[in-house]
Amino acid sequence: MKKETAGHSGFFGKNGEVIFPITCGALLGIGFGLSFVETVPE
């Protein structure tokens, strides 16, 4: 019986399953936080 594994040869390597959702969550939090900023410096 063959064991099926996910490919881990992407940009993040074998930690991609952890790095990708952390990055997405951080960007979501930053975007949410910026929605409360009154003025964005130019």
C-alpha positions as MATLAB code, in Angstrom:
seq = 'MKKETAGHSGFFGKNGEVIFPITCGALLGIGFGLSFVETVPE';
ca = [
       0.000    0.000    0.000;
       1.365    3.394   -1.012;
       1.275    6.256    1.425;
       0.138    9.508   -0.176;
       1.985   12.625    0.903;
       1.625   16.259   -0.023;
       4.347   17.756   -2.177;
       6.761   19.898   -0.212;
       8.985   21.199   -2.960;
       7.355   24.615   -3.252;
       8.692   28.057   -2.433;
       8.502   27.581    1.354;
       9.804   24.013    1.368;
       8.435   21.531    3.886;
       7.283   24.287    6.275;
       4.927   25.757    3.657;
       1.844   24.354    5.362;
       2.696   26.456    8.421;
       4.237   29.574    6.863;
       1.452   30.189    4.336;
      -1.490   30.440    6.784;
       0.579   32.492    9.253;
       1.469   34.925    6.465;
      -2.149   35.132    5.325;
      -3.344   35.735    8.873;
      -0.744   38.450    9.420;
      -1.704   40.232    6.204;
      -5.385   39.967    7.103;
      -4.683   41.471   10.529;
      -2.646   44.303    9.001;
      -5.424   45.074    6.524;
      -8.014   45.028    9.283;
      -5.873   47.316   11.431;
      -5.318   49.754    8.562;
      -9.069   50.046    8.095;
      -9.164   51.985   11.396;
      -6.438   54.445   10.394;
      -7.971   57.843    9.631;
      -5.245   59.149    7.330;
      -2.518   57.290    5.532;
       0.742   59.285    5.300;
       1.750   60.176    1.765;
];
